[in-house]
Amino acid sequence: MKKTVITYGTFDLFHIGHLNLLNNLKSLGDELIVAVSTDEFNTLKGKKTIVPFEDRIEIVRNIKSVDLAIPESDWQQKEKNIKEFNVSIFGMGHDWQNKFNDLKVFCEVIYLPRTEDVSSTSLKQKLKILDRSHITDLKHTLDLISSIVERFE
Ligand code: C2G
């Protein structure tokens, strides 16, 4: 019987942490389904994203390990998805450790190690430093420091 694995996430600024998780999950079964959080659901999660949903799901859809990508639009759809796709394994990164144990009545629930030192949040911070307005702020600060130094010369 085909072993289907499912996972859920935002997958903003798709990075190696996401790829490692998807590849690890696919290695546990024959088919991997990924539910990608819609922009509206991310607002519910209190999560701001850079990349719009249509692009995030299209990127995930084209990852070699992914067999099907579907929208994640609410917290309650997991049980329905597990039943409709006859899922054997529900998997997430361990930052969600024990948060979805209620699904154990429907399928195996696993939490895999996260990839260290990379996250959408850290990438956004790095991008922010490159942002023009940030450079303008830095220039103003330097001008202020220069004017202070001149007074003491
Ligand atoms: N992840 C990882 N290593 C990282 C970053 C993320 O293994 N360095 C994993 C997370 O643990 C998660 C998946 O990649 O299992 C997707 O991460 P996010 O896009 O941040 O997903 P999140 O916003 O946590 O949404 O209903 C569940 C939620 O939709 C999960």
Boltz pocket constraint, residues with backbone or C-beta under 6 A from the ligand:
constraints:
  - pocket:
      binder: B
      contacts: [[A, 8], [A, 9], [A, 10], [A, 11], [A, 12], [A, 17], [A, 18], [A, 21], [A, 35], [A, 37], [A, 47], [A, 72], [A, 75], [A, 91], [A, 92], [A, 93], [A, 94], [A, 95], [A, 96], [A, 112], [A, 113], [A, 114], [A, 115], [A, 116], [A, 117], [A, 118], [A, 119], [A, 120]]
      max_distance: 6.0
